[in-house]
Amino acid sequence: MAHHQKSRPRRTRSLGPLPDDLYDHLRPPVRRKGRPAKKKQSEWTVTDDWPDEVPITEAEIEVFEAWFGDLFDELFSTRH
């Protein structure tokens, strides 16, 4: 037979009072101090170092067919 024991109340730490506005996530984010990032896209260099043919395994094809098969059928169907 199980021994019944009276449970003790847990001690919880108070994190302080709640904020007045619980919807503060709707406020715009606080601006960071410092210099903003450069936005001159014309100076960017894009490098494509992928091979001309990217190897794909049979397992990867099966995953795409399982998840997107219906979409592929709709997109590539010759019947409209």
mmCIF file of the N, C-alpha and C atoms, coordinates in Angstrom:
data_MODEL
# 
_entry.id   MODEL 
# 
loop_
_atom_site.group_PDB 
_atom_site.id 
_atom_site.type_symbol 
_atom_site.label_atom_id 
_atom_site.label_alt_id 
_atom_site.label_comp_id 
_atom_site.label_asym_id 
_atom_site.label_entity_id 
_atom_site.label_seq_id 
_atom_site.pdbx_PDB_ins_code 
_atom_site.Cartn_x 
_atom_site.Cartn_y 
_atom_site.Cartn_z 
_atom_site.occupancy 
_atom_site.B_iso_or_equiv 
_atom_site.pdbx_formal_charge 
_atom_site.auth_seq_id 
_atom_site.auth_comp_id 
_atom_site.auth_asym_id 
_atom_site.auth_atom_id 
_atom_site.pdbx_PDB_model_num 
ATOM 1   N N  . MET A 1 1  ? 0.840  -1.168 0.000   1.00 0.00 ? 1  MET A N  1 
ATOM 2   C CA . MET A 1 1  ? 0.000  0.000  0.000   1.00 0.00 ? 1  MET A CA 1 
ATOM 3   C C  . MET A 1 1  ? 0.893  1.242  0.000   1.00 0.00 ? 1  MET A C  1 
ATOM 4   N N  . ALA A 1 2  ? 0.520  2.218  -0.800  1.00 0.00 ? 2  ALA A N  1 
ATOM 5   C CA . ALA A 1 2  ? 1.330  3.424  -0.938  1.00 0.00 ? 2  ALA A CA 1 
ATOM 6   C C  . ALA A 1 2  ? 1.170  4.323  0.275   1.00 0.00 ? 2  ALA A C  1 
ATOM 7   N N  . HIS A 1 3  ? 2.260  4.941  0.640   1.00 0.00 ? 3  HIS A N  1 
ATOM 8   C CA . HIS A 1 3  ? 2.261  5.874  1.764   1.00 0.00 ? 3  HIS A CA 1 
ATOM 9   C C  . HIS A 1 3  ? 1.879  7.255  1.236   1.00 0.00 ? 3  HIS A C  1 
ATOM 10  N N  . HIS A 1 4  ? 0.833  7.825  1.770   1.00 0.00 ? 4  HIS A N  1 
ATOM 11  C CA . HIS A 1 4  ? 0.380  9.144  1.334   1.00 0.00 ? 4  HIS A CA 1 
ATOM 12  C C  . HIS A 1 4  ? 1.171  10.217 2.066   1.00 0.00 ? 4  HIS A C  1 
ATOM 13  N N  . GLN A 1 5  ? 1.682  11.143 1.299   1.00 0.00 ? 5  GLN A N  1 
ATOM 14  C CA . GLN A 1 5  ? 2.474  12.216 1.878   1.00 0.00 ? 5  GLN A CA 1 
ATOM 15  C C  . GLN A 1 5  ? 1.890  13.544 1.421   1.00 0.00 ? 5  GLN A C  1 
ATOM 16  N N  . LYS A 1 6  ? 1.752  14.445 2.346   1.00 0.00 ? 6  LYS A N  1 
ATOM 17  C CA . LYS A 1 6  ? 1.206  15.752 2.018   1.00 0.00 ? 6  LYS A CA 1 
ATOM 18  C C  . LYS A 1 6  ? 2.251  16.526 1.217   1.00 0.00 ? 6  LYS A C  1 
ATOM 19  N N  . SER A 1 7  ? 1.836  17.086 0.084   1.00 0.00 ? 7  SER A N  1 
ATOM 20  C CA . SER A 1 7  ? 2.790  17.820 -0.746  1.00 0.00 ? 7  SER A CA 1 
ATOM 21  C C  . SER A 1 7  ? 3.078  19.186 -0.143  1.00 0.00 ? 7  SER A C  1 
ATOM 22  N N  . ARG A 1 8  ? 4.325  19.586 -0.286  1.00 0.00 ? 8  ARG A N  1 
ATOM 23  C CA . ARG A 1 8  ? 4.732  20.895 0.210   1.00 0.00 ? 8  ARG A CA 1 
ATOM 24  C C  . ARG A 1 8  ? 4.551  21.927 -0.897  1.00 0.00 ? 8  ARG A C  1 
ATOM 25  N N  . PRO A 1 9  ? 4.188  23.139 -0.539  1.00 0.00 ? 9  PRO A N  1 
ATOM 26  C CA . PRO A 1 9  ? 4.071  24.170 -1.580  1.00 0.00 ? 9  PRO A CA 1 
ATOM 27  C C  . PRO A 1 9  ? 5.451  24.471 -2.166  1.00 0.00 ? 9  PRO A C  1 
ATOM 28  N N  . ARG A 1 10 ? 5.481  24.679 -3.460  1.00 0.00 ? 10 ARG A N  1 
ATOM 29  C CA . ARG A 1 10 ? 6.737  24.988 -4.134  1.00 0.00 ? 10 ARG A CA 1 
ATOM 30  C C  . ARG A 1 10 ? 7.107  26.444 -3.915  1.00 0.00 ? 10 ARG A C  1 
ATOM 31  N N  . ARG A 1 11 ? 8.392  26.665 -3.816  1.00 0.00 ? 11 ARG A N  1 
ATOM 32  C CA . ARG A 1 11 ? 8.873  28.038 -3.725  1.00 0.00 ? 11 ARG A CA 1 
ATOM 33  C C  . ARG A 1 11 ? 9.135  28.526 -5.140  1.00 0.00 ? 11 ARG A C  1 
ATOM 34  N N  . THR A 1 12 ? 8.479  29.584 -5.509  1.00 0.00 ? 12 THR A N  1 
ATOM 35  C CA . THR A 1 12 ? 8.676  30.144 -6.844  1.00 0.00 ? 12 THR A CA 1 
ATOM 36  C C  . THR A 1 12 ? 9.286  31.524 -6.716  1.00 0.00 ? 12 THR A C  1 
ATOM 37  N N  . ARG A 1 13 ? 10.146 31.826 -7.664  1.00 0.00 ? 13 ARG A N  1 
ATOM 38  C CA . ARG A 1 13 ? 10.769 33.145 -7.695  1.00 0.00 ? 13 ARG A CA 1 
ATOM 39  C C  . ARG A 1 13 ? 9.884  34.098 -8.465  1.00 0.00 ? 13 ARG A C  1 
ATOM 40  N N  . SER A 1 14 ? 9.730  35.273 -7.951  1.00 0.00 ? 14 SER A N  1 
ATOM 41  C CA . SER A 1 14 ? 8.976  36.294 -8.657  1.00 0.00 ? 14 SER A CA 1 
ATOM 42  C C  . SER A 1 14 ? 9.898  36.985 -9.652  1.00 0.00 ? 14 SER A C  1 
ATOM 43  N N  . LEU A 1 15 ? 9.449  37.122 -10.868 1.00 0.00 ? 15 LEU A N  1 
ATOM 44  C CA . LEU A 1 15 ? 10.227 37.805 -11.887 1.00 0.00 ? 15 LEU A CA 1 
ATOM 45  C C  . LEU A 1 15 ? 9.914  39.294 -11.921 1.00 0.00 ? 15 LEU A C  1 
ATOM 46  N N  . GLY A 1 16 ? 9.179  39.744 -10.952 1.00 0.00 ? 16 GLY A N  1 
ATOM 47  C CA . GLY A 1 16 ? 8.834  41.154 -10.891 1.00 0.00 ? 16 GLY A CA 1 
ATOM 48  C C  . GLY A 1 16 ? 7.444  41.386 -11.449 1.00 0.00 ? 16 GLY A C  1 
ATOM 49  N N  . PRO A 1 17 ? 7.002  42.621 -11.403 1.00 0.00 ? 17 PRO A N  1 
ATOM 50  C CA . PRO A 1 17 ? 5.654  42.924 -11.900 1.00 0.00 ? 17 PRO A CA 1 
ATOM 51  C C  . PRO A 1 17 ? 5.587  42.788 -13.420 1.00 0.00 ? 17 PRO A C  1 
ATOM 52  N N  . LEU A 1 18 ? 4.400  42.469 -13.900 1.00 0.00 ? 18 LEU A N  1 
ATOM 53  C CA . LEU A 1 18 ? 4.193  42.370 -15.341 1.00 0.00 ? 18 LEU A CA 1 
ATOM 54  C C  . LEU A 1 18 ? 4.226  43.763 -15.960 1.00 0.00 ? 18 LEU A C  1 
ATOM 55  N N  . PRO A 1 19 ? 4.637  43.860 -17.217 1.00 0.00 ? 19 PRO A N  1 
ATOM 56  C CA . PRO A 1 19 ? 4.624  45.176 -17.868 1.00 0.00 ? 19 PRO A CA 1 
ATOM 57  C C  . PRO A 1 19 ? 3.192  45.660 -18.067 1.00 0.00 ? 19 PRO A C  1 
ATOM 58  N N  . ASP A 1 20 ? 3.031  46.972 -18.152 1.00 0.00 ? 20 ASP A N  1 
ATOM 59  C CA . ASP A 1 20 ? 1.702  47.540 -18.351 1.00 0.00 ? 20 ASP A CA 1 
ATOM 60  C C  . ASP A 1 20 ? 1.120  47.124 -19.694 1.00 0.00 ? 20 ASP A C  1 
ATOM 61  N N  . ASP A 1 21 ? 1.978  47.017 -20.697 1.00 0.00 ? 21 ASP A N  1 
ATOM 62  C CA . ASP A 1 21 ? 1.527  46.698 -22.049 1.00 0.00 ? 21 ASP A CA 1 
ATOM 63  C C  . ASP A 1 21 ? 2.005  45.298 -22.411 1.00 0.00 ? 21 ASP A C  1 
ATOM 64  N N  . LEU A 1 22 ? 1.110  44.332 -22.375 1.00 0.00 ? 22 LEU A N  1 
ATOM 65  C CA . LEU A 1 22 ? 1.479  42.960 -22.718 1.00 0.00 ? 22 LEU A CA 1 
ATOM 66  C C  . LEU A 1 22 ? 1.618  42.770 -24.220 1.00 0.00 ? 22 LEU A C  1 
ATOM 67  N N  . TYR A 1 23 ? 1.253  43.762 -24.996 1.00 0.00 ? 23 TYR A N  1 
ATOM 68  C CA . TYR A 1 23 ? 1.346  43.679 -26.451 1.00 0.00 ? 23 TYR A CA 1 
ATOM 69  C C  . TYR A 1 23 ? 2.530  44.496 -26.957 1.00 0.00 ? 23 TYR A C  1 
ATOM 70  N N  . ASP A 1 24 ? 3.616  44.505 -26.195 1.00 0.00 ? 24 ASP A N  1 
ATOM 71  C CA . ASP A 1 24 ? 4.758  45.320 -26.593 1.00 0.00 ? 24 ASP A CA 1 
ATOM 72  C C  . ASP A 1 24 ? 5.464  44.774 -27.821 1.00 0.00 ? 24 ASP A C  1 
ATOM 73  N N  . HIS A 1 25 ? 5.100  43.575 -28.260 1.00 0.00 ? 25 HIS A N  1 
ATOM 74  C CA . HIS A 1 25 ? 5.695  43.042 -29.488 1.00 0.00 ? 25 HIS A CA 1 
ATOM 75  C C  . HIS A 1 25 ? 5.206  43.812 -30.715 1.00 0.00 ? 25 HIS A C  1 
ATOM 76  N N  . LEU A 1 26 ? 4.185  44.624 -30.561 1.00 0.00 ? 26 LEU A N  1 
ATOM 77  C CA . LEU A 1 26 ? 3.671  45.417 -31.674 1.00 0.00 ? 26 LEU A CA 1 
ATOM 78  C C  . LEU A 1 26 ? 4.449  46.713 -31.855 1.00 0.00 ? 26 LEU A C  1 
ATOM 79  N N  . ARG A 1 27 ? 5.282  47.042 -30.883 1.00 0.00 ? 27 ARG A N  1 
ATOM 80  C CA . ARG A 1 27 ? 6.082  48.256 -31.000 1.00 0.00 ? 27 ARG A CA 1 
ATOM 81  C C  . ARG A 1 27 ? 7.216  48.027 -31.991 1.00 0.00 ? 27 ARG A C  1 
ATOM 82  N N  . PRO A 1 28 ? 7.643  49.075 -32.668 1.00 0.00 ? 28 PRO A N  1 
ATOM 83  C CA . PRO A 1 28 ? 8.778  48.902 -33.586 1.00 0.00 ? 28 PRO A CA 1 
ATOM 84  C C  . PRO A 1 28 ? 10.035 48.555 -32.796 1.00 0.00 ? 28 PRO A C  1 
ATOM 85  N N  . PRO A 1 29 ? 10.940 47.790 -33.393 1.00 0.00 ? 29 PRO A N  1 
ATOM 86  C CA . PRO A 1 29 ? 12.155 47.410 -32.673 1.00 0.00 ? 29 PRO A CA 1 
ATOM 87  C C  . PRO A 1 29 ? 13.018 48.629 -32.364 1.00 0.00 ? 29 PRO A C  1 
ATOM 88  N N  . VAL A 1 30 ? 13.749 48.525 -31.289 1.00 0.00 ? 30 VAL A N  1 
ATOM 89  C CA . VAL A 1 30 ? 14.649 49.602 -30.890 1.00 0.00 ? 30 VAL A CA 1 
ATOM 90  C C  . VAL A 1 30 ? 15.816 49.635 -31.868 1.00 0.00 ? 30 VAL A C  1 
ATOM 91  N N  . ARG A 1 31 ? 16.157 50.829 -32.336 1.00 0.00 ? 31 ARG A N  1 
ATOM 92  C CA . ARG A 1 31 ? 17.259 50.961 -33.293 1.00 0.00 ? 31 ARG A CA 1 
ATOM 93  C C  . ARG A 1 31 ? 18.578 50.705 -32.596 1.00 0.00 ? 31 ARG A C  1 
ATOM 94  N N  . ARG A 1 32 ? 19.437 49.995 -33.275 1.00 0.00 ? 32 ARG A N  1 
ATOM 95  C CA . ARG A 1 32 ? 20.759 49.716 -32.734 1.00 0.00 ? 32 ARG A CA 1 
ATOM 96  C C  . ARG A 1 32 ? 21.650 50.937 -32.887 1.00 0.00 ? 32 ARG A C  1 
ATOM 97  N N  . LYS A 1 33 ? 22.555 51.076 -31.946 1.00 0.00 ? 33 LYS A N  1 
ATOM 98  C CA . LYS A 1 33 ? 23.517 52.166 -32.033 1.00 0.00 ? 33 LYS A CA 1 
ATOM 99  C C  . LYS A 1 33 ? 24.620 51.747 -32.988 1.00 0.00 ? 33 LYS A C  1 
ATOM 100 N N  . GLY A 1 34 ? 25.236 52.710 -33.585 1.00 0.00 ? 34 GLY A N  1 
ATOM 101 C CA . GLY A 1 34 ? 26.346 52.419 -34.474 1.00 0.00 ? 34 GLY A CA 1 
ATOM 102 C C  . GLY A 1 34 ? 26.007 52.742 -35.914 1.00 0.00 ? 34 GLY A C  1 
ATOM 103 N N  . ARG A 1 35 ? 26.955 52.495 -36.760 1.00 0.00 ? 35 ARG A N  1 
ATOM 104 C CA . ARG A 1 35 ? 26.818 52.810 -38.171 1.00 0.00 ? 35 ARG A CA 1 
ATOM 105 C C  . ARG A 1 35 ? 25.989 51.730 -38.869 1.00 0.00 ? 35 ARG A C  1 
ATOM 106 N N  . PRO A 1 36 ? 25.040 52.124 -39.721 1.00 0.00 ? 36 PRO A N  1 
ATOM 107 C CA . PRO A 1 36 ? 24.259 51.121 -40.449 1.00 0.00 ? 36 PRO A CA 1 
ATOM 108 C C  . PRO A 1 36 ? 25.121 50.417 -41.494 1.00 0.00 ? 36 PRO A C  1 
ATOM 109 N N  . ALA A 1 37 ? 24.675 49.249 -41.898 1.00 0.00 ? 37 ALA A N  1 
ATOM 110 C CA . ALA A 1 37 ? 25.412 48.475 -42.900 1.00 0.00 ? 37 ALA A CA 1 
ATOM 111 C C  . ALA A 1 37 ? 25.389 49.186 -44.243 1.00 0.00 ? 37 ALA A C  1 
ATOM 112 N N  . LYS A 1 38 ? 26.433 48.964 -45.020 1.00 0.00 ? 38 LYS A N  1 
ATOM 113 C CA . LYS A 1 38 ? 26.494 49.551 -46.357 1.00 0.00 ? 38 LYS A CA 1 
ATOM 114 C C  . LYS A 1 38 ? 25.430 48.902 -47.235 1.00 0.00 ? 38 LYS A C  1 
ATOM 115 N N  . LYS A 1 39 ? 24.795 49.702 -48.078 1.00 0.00 ? 39 LYS A N  1 
ATOM 116 C CA . LYS A 1 39 ? 23.731 49.182 -48.922 1.00 0.00 ? 39 LYS A CA 1 
ATOM 117 C C  . LYS A 1 39 ? 24.028 49.367 -50.398 1.00 0.00 ? 39 LYS A C  1 
ATOM 118 N N  . LYS A 1 40 ? 25.282 49.572 -50.753 1.00 0.00 ? 40 LYS A N  1 
ATOM 119 C CA . LYS A 1 40 ? 25.638 49.729 -52.160 1.00 0.00 ? 40 LYS A CA 1 
ATOM 120 C C  . LYS A 1 40 ? 25.757 48.347 -52.793 1.00 0.00 ? 40 LYS A C  1 
ATOM 121 N N  . GLN A 1 41 ? 24.671 47.899 -53.404 1.00 0.00 ? 41 GLN A N  1 
ATOM 122 C CA . GLN A 1 41 ? 24.658 46.568 -53.997 1.00 0.00 ? 41 GLN A CA 1 
ATOM 123 C C  . GLN A 1 41 ? 25.525 46.487 -55.244 1.00 0.00 ? 41 GLN A C  1 
ATOM 124 N N  . SER A 1 42 ? 25.793 47.614 -55.879 1.00 0.00 ? 42 SER A N  1 
ATOM 125 C CA . SER A 1 42 ? 26.590 47.592 -57.100 1.00 0.00 ? 42 SER A CA 1 
ATOM 126 C C  . SER A 1 42 ? 28.025 47.146 -56.829 1.00 0.00 ? 42 SER A C  1 
ATOM 127 N N  . GLU A 1 43 ? 28.455 47.229 -55.590 1.00 0.00 ? 43 GLU A N  1 
ATOM 128 C CA . GLU A 1 43 ? 29.809 46.828 -55.247 1.00 0.00 ? 43 GLU A CA 1 
ATOM 129 C C  . GLU A 1 43 ? 29.899 45.368 -54.812 1.00 0.00 ? 43 GLU A C  1 
ATOM 130 N N  . TRP A 1 44 ? 28.769 44.677 -54.755 1.00 0.00 ? 44 TRP A N  1 
ATOM 131 C CA . TRP A 1 44 ? 28.780 43.286 -54.338 1.00 0.00 ? 44 TRP A CA 1 
ATOM 132 C C  . TRP A 1 44 ? 29.354 42.414 -55.439 1.00 0.00 ? 44 TRP A C  1 
ATOM 133 N N  . THR A 1 45 ? 30.020 41.362 -55.039 1.00 0.00 ? 45 THR A N  1 
ATOM 134 C CA . THR A 1 45 ? 30.527 40.385 -55.989 1.00 0.00 ? 45 THR A CA 1 
ATOM 135 C C  . THR A 1 45 ? 29.816 39.064 -55.738 1.00 0.00 ? 45 THR A C  1 
ATOM 136 N N  . VAL A 1 46 ? 29.201 38.530 -56.763 1.00 0.00 ? 46 VAL A N  1 
ATOM 137 C CA . VAL A 1 46 ? 28.512 37.249 -56.659 1.00 0.00 ? 46 VAL A CA 1 
ATOM 138 C C  . VAL A 1 46 ? 29.384 36.199 -57.321 1.00 0.00 ? 46 VAL A C  1 
ATOM 139 N N  . THR A 1 47 ? 29.674 35.141 -56.590 1.00 0.00 ? 47 THR A N  1 
ATOM 140 C CA . THR A 1 47 ? 30.515 34.076 -57.112 1.00 0.00 ? 47 THR A CA 1 
ATOM 141 C C  . THR A 1 47 ? 29.703 32.797 -57.179 1.00 0.00 ? 47 THR A C  1 
ATOM 142 N N  . ASP A 1 48 ? 29.675 32.189 -58.332 1.00 0.00 ? 48 ASP A N  1 
ATOM 143 C CA . ASP A 1 48 ? 28.982 30.915 -58.518 1.00 0.00 ? 48 ASP A CA 1 
ATOM 144 C C  . ASP A 1 48 ? 30.041 29.837 -58.685 1.00 0.00 ? 48 ASP A C  1 
ATOM 145 N N  . ASP A 1 49 ? 30.237 29.065 -57.633 1.00 0.00 ? 49 ASP A N  1 
ATOM 146 C CA . ASP A 1 49 ? 31.236 28.012 -57.718 1.00 0.00 ? 49 ASP A CA 1 
ATOM 147 C C  . ASP A 1 49 ? 30.605 26.621 -57.744 1.00 0.00 ? 49 ASP A C  1 
ATOM 148 N N  . TRP A 1 50 ? 29.307 26.563 -58.095 1.00 0.00 ? 50 TRP A N  1 
ATOM 149 C CA . TRP A 1 50 ? 28.639 25.274 -58.216 1.00 0.00 ? 50 TRP A CA 1 
ATOM 150 C C  . TRP A 1 50 ? 29.083 24.621 -59.520 1.00 0.00 ? 50 TRP A C  1 
ATOM 151 N N  . PRO A 1 51 ? 29.140 23.299 -59.545 1.00 0.00 ? 51 PRO A N  1 
ATOM 152 C CA . PRO A 1 51 ? 29.473 22.628 -60.805 1.00 0.00 ? 51 PRO A CA 1 
ATOM 153 C C  . PRO A 1 51 ? 28.320 22.779 -61.797 1.00 0.00 ? 51 PRO A C  1 
ATOM 154 N N  . ASP A 1 52 ? 28.602 22.565 -63.078 1.00 0.00 ? 52 ASP A N  1 
ATOM 155 C CA . ASP A 1 52 ? 27.550 22.670 -64.095 1.00 0.00 ? 52 ASP A CA 1 
ATOM 156 C C  . ASP A 1 52 ? 26.437 21.665 -63.836 1.00 0.00 ? 52 ASP A C  1 
ATOM 157 N N  . GLU A 1 53 ? 26.799 20.478 -63.421 1.00 0.00 ? 53 GLU A N  1 
ATOM 158 C CA . GLU A 1 53 ? 25.810 19.453 -63.079 1.00 0.00 ? 53 GLU A CA 1 
ATOM 159 C C  . GLU A 1 53 ? 25.957 19.118 -61.601 1.00 0.00 ? 53 GLU A C  1 
ATOM 160 N N  . VAL A 1 54 ? 24.866 19.289 -60.857 1.00 0.00 ? 54 VAL A N  1 
ATOM 161 C CA . VAL A 1 54 ? 24.883 19.006 -59.425 1.00 0.00 ? 54 VAL A CA 1 
ATOM 162 C C  . VAL A 1 54 ? 24.352 17.590 -59.221 1.00 0.00 ? 54 VAL A C  1 
ATOM 163 N N  . PRO A 1 55 ? 25.132 16.712 -58.607 1.00 0.00 ? 55 PRO A N  1 
ATOM 164 C CA . PRO A 1 55 ? 24.673 15.336 -58.419 1.00 0.00 ? 55 PRO A CA 1 
ATOM 165 C C  . PRO A 1 55 ? 23.519 15.268 -57.421 1.00 0.00 ? 55 PRO A C  1 
ATOM 166 N N  . ILE A 1 56 ? 22.517 14.462 -57.757 1.00 0.00 ? 56 ILE A N  1 
ATOM 167 C CA . ILE A 1 56 ? 21.348 14.269 -56.902 1.00 0.00 ? 56 ILE A CA 1 
ATOM 168 C C  . ILE A 1 56 ? 21.147 12.775 -56.732 1.00 0.00 ? 56 ILE A C  1 
ATOM 169 N N  . THR A 1 57 ? 20.935 12.341 -55.504 1.00 0.00 ? 57 THR A N  1 
ATOM 170 C CA . THR A 1 57 ? 20.749 10.913 -55.244 1.00 0.00 ? 57 THR A CA 1 
ATOM 171 C C  . THR A 1 57 ? 19.301 10.511 -55.495 1.00 0.00 ? 57 THR A C  1 
ATOM 172 N N  . GLU A 1 58 ? 19.099 9.239  -55.658 1.00 0.00 ? 58 GLU A N  1 
ATOM 173 C CA . GLU A 1 58 ? 17.750 8.698  -55.852 1.00 0.00 ? 58 GLU A CA 1 
ATOM 174 C C  . GLU A 1 58 ? 16.884 8.981  -54.622 1.00 0.00 ? 58 GLU A C  1 
ATOM 175 N N  . ALA A 1 59 ? 17.474 8.914  -53.443 1.00 0.00 ? 59 ALA A N  1 
ATOM 176 C CA . ALA A 1 59 ? 16.729 9.184  -52.206 1.00 0.00 ? 59 ALA A CA 1 
ATOM 177 C C  . ALA A 1 59 ? 16.222 10.627 -52.170 1.00 0.00 ? 59 ALA A C  1 
ATOM 178 N N  . GLU A 1 60 ? 17.030 11.563 -52.648 1.00 0.00 ? 60 GLU A N  1 
ATOM 179 C CA . GLU A 1 60 ? 16.603 12.966 -52.683 1.00 0.00 ? 60 GLU A CA 1 
ATOM 180 C C  . GLU A 1 60 ? 15.435 13.154 -53.642 1.00 0.00 ? 60 GLU A C  1 
ATOM 181 N N  . ILE A 1 61 ? 15.470 12.476 -54.769 1.00 0.00 ? 61 ILE A N  1 
ATOM 182 C CA . ILE A 1 61 ? 14.365 12.551 -55.733 1.00 0.00 ? 61 ILE A CA 1 
ATOM 183 C C  . ILE A 1 61 ? 13.092 11.998 -55.108 1.00 0.00 ? 61 ILE A C  1 
ATOM 184 N N  . GLU A 1 62 ? 13.208 10.883 -54.393 1.00 0.00 ? 62 GLU A N  1 
ATOM 185 C CA . GLU A 1 62 ? 12.039 10.272 -53.751 1.00 0.00 ? 62 GLU A CA 1 
ATOM 186 C C  . GLU A 1 62 ? 11.431 11.196 -52.703 1.00 0.00 ? 62 GLU A C  1 
ATOM 187 N N  . VAL A 1 63 ? 12.255 11.912 -51.967 1.00 0.00 ? 63 VAL A N  1 
ATOM 188 C CA . VAL A 1 63 ? 11.740 12.853 -50.964 1.00 0.00 ? 63 VAL A CA 1 
ATOM 189 C C  . VAL A 1 63 ? 10.947 13.963 -51.639 1.00 0.00 ? 63 VAL A C  1 
ATOM 190 N N  . PHE A 1 64 ? 11.488 14.528 -52.710 1.00 0.00 ? 64 PHE A N  1 
ATOM 191 C CA . PHE A 1 64 ? 10.774 15.595 -53.418 1.00 0.00 ? 64 PHE A CA 1 
ATOM 192 C C  . PHE A 1 64 ? 9.481  15.079 -54.034 1.00 0.00 ? 64 PHE A C  1 
ATOM 193 N N  . GLU A 1 65 ? 9.503  13.879 -54.583 1.00 0.00 ? 65 GLU A N  1 
ATOM 194 C CA . GLU A 1 65 ? 8.281  13.323 -55.163 1.00 0.00 ? 65 GLU A CA 1 
ATOM 195 C C  . GLU A 1 65 ? 7.240  13.055 -54.093 1.00 0.00 ? 65 GLU A C  1 
ATOM 196 N N  . ALA A 1 66 ? 7.669  12.610 -52.921 1.00 0.00 ? 66 ALA A N  1 
ATOM 197 C CA . ALA A 1 66 ? 6.721  12.334 -51.839 1.00 0.00 ? 66 ALA A CA 1 
ATOM 198 C C  . ALA A 1 66 ? 6.059  13.616 -51.343 1.00 0.00 ? 66 ALA A C  1 
ATOM 199 N N  . TRP A 1 67 ? 6.833  14.682 -51.200 1.00 0.00 ? 67 TRP A N  1 
ATOM 200 C CA . TRP A 1 67 ? 6.299  15.920 -50.646 1.00 0.00 ? 67 TRP A CA 1 
ATOM 201 C C  . TRP A 1 67 ? 5.641  16.810 -51.698 1.00 0.00 ? 67 TRP A C  1 
ATOM 202 N N  . PHE A 1 68 ? 6.176  16.830 -52.898 1.00 0.00 ? 68 PHE A N  1 
ATOM 203 C CA . PHE A 1 68 ? 5.699  17.771 -53.908 1.00 0.00 ? 68 PHE A CA 1 
ATOM 204 C C  . PHE A 1 68 ? 5.129  17.086 -55.145 1.00 0.00 ? 68 PHE A C  1 
ATOM 205 N N  . GLY A 1 69 ? 4.865  15.794 -55.068 1.00 0.00 ? 69 GLY A N  1 
ATOM 206 C CA . GLY A 1 69 ? 4.382  15.050 -56.225 1.00 0.00 ? 69 GLY A CA 1 
ATOM 207 C C  . GLY A 1 69 ? 3.119  15.633 -56.832 1.00 0.00 ? 69 GLY A C  1 
ATOM 208 N N  . ASP A 1 70 ? 2.135  15.967 -56.004 1.00 0.00 ? 70 ASP A N  1 
ATOM 209 C CA . ASP A 1 70 ? 0.878  16.531 -56.516 1.00 0.00 ? 70 ASP A CA 1 
ATOM 210 C C  . ASP A 1 70 ? 1.123  17.870 -57.212 1.00 0.00 ? 70 ASP A C  1 
ATOM 211 N N  . LEU A 1 71 ? 1.970  18.680 -56.645 1.00 0.00 ? 71 LEU A N  1 
ATOM 212 C CA . LEU A 1 71 ? 2.292  19.971 -57.246 1.00 0.00 ? 71 LEU A CA 1 
ATOM 213 C C  . LEU A 1 71 ? 3.014  19.782 -58.576 1.00 0.00 ? 71 LEU A C  1 
ATOM 214 N N  . PHE A 1 72 ? 3.982  18.854 -58.611 1.00 0.00 ? 72 PHE A N  1 
ATOM 215 C CA . PHE A 1 72 ? 4.694  18.578 -59.860 1.00 0.00 ? 72 PHE A CA 1 
ATOM 216 C C  . PHE A 1 72 ? 3.735  18.092 -60.940 1.00 0.00 ? 72 PHE A C  1 
ATOM 217 N N  . ASP A 1 73 ? 2.810  17.210 -60.560 1.00 0.00 ? 73 ASP A N  1 
ATOM 218 C CA . ASP A 1 73 ? 1.834  16.714 -61.533 1.00 0.00 ? 73 ASP A CA 1 
ATOM 219 C C  . ASP A 1 73 ? 1.003  17.859 -62.101 1.00 0.00 ? 73 ASP A C  1 
ATOM 220 N N  . GLU A 1 74 ? 0.597  18.772 -61.241 1.00 0.00 ? 74 GLU A N  1 
ATOM 221 C CA . GLU A 1 74 ? -0.214 19.903 -61.686 1.00 0.00 ? 74 GLU A CA 1 
ATOM 222 C C  . GLU A 1 74 ? 0.595  20.851 -62.571 1.00 0.00 ? 74 GLU A C  1 
ATOM 223 N N  . LEU A 1 75 ? 1.824  21.123 -62.190 1.00 0.00 ? 75 LEU A N  1 
ATOM 224 C CA . LEU A 1 75 ? 2.651  22.063 -62.948 1.00 0.00 ? 75 LEU A CA 1 
ATOM 225 C C  . LEU A 1 75 ? 3.075  21.524 -64.306 1.00 0.00 ? 75 LEU A C  1 
ATOM 226 N N  . PHE A 1 76 ? 3.440  20.252 -64.350 1.00 0.00 ? 76 PHE A N  1 
ATOM 227 C CA . PHE A 1 76 ? 4.014  19.692 -65.569 1.00 0.00 ? 76 PHE A CA 1 
ATOM 228 C C  . PHE A 1 76 ? 3.036  18.849 -66.375 1.00 0.00 ? 76 PHE A C  1 
ATOM 229 N N  . SER A 1 77 ? 1.773  18.891 -66.016 1.00 0.00 ? 77 SER A N  1 
ATOM 230 C CA . SER A 1 77 ? 0.762  18.128 -66.742 1.00 0.00 ? 77 SER A CA 1 
ATOM 231 C C  . SER A 1 77 ? 0.526  18.744 -68.117 1.00 0.00 ? 77 SER A C  1 
ATOM 232 N N  . THR A 1 78 ? 0.351  17.899 -69.108 1.00 0.00 ? 78 THR A N  1 
ATOM 233 C CA . THR A 1 78 ? 0.052  18.400 -70.457 1.00 0.00 ? 78 THR A CA 1 
ATOM 234 C C  . THR A 1 78 ? -1.439 18.631 -70.628 1.00 0.00 ? 78 THR A C  1 
ATOM 235 N N  . ARG A 1 79 ? -2.245 18.114 -69.710 1.00 0.00 ? 79 ARG A N  1 
ATOM 236 C CA . ARG A 1 79 ? -3.701 18.338 -69.765 1.00 0.00 ? 79 ARG A CA 1 
ATOM 237 C C  . ARG A 1 79 ? -4.052 19.593 -68.980 1.00 0.00 ? 79 ARG A C  1 
ATOM 238 N N  . HIS A 1 80 ? -4.745 20.521 -69.615 1.00 0.00 ? 80 HIS A N  1 
ATOM 239 C CA . HIS A 1 80 ? -5.132 21.759 -68.920 1.00 0.00 ? 80 HIS A CA 1 
ATOM 240 C C  . HIS A 1 80 ? -6.605 21.937 -68.940 1.00 0.00 ? 80 HIS A C  1 
# 
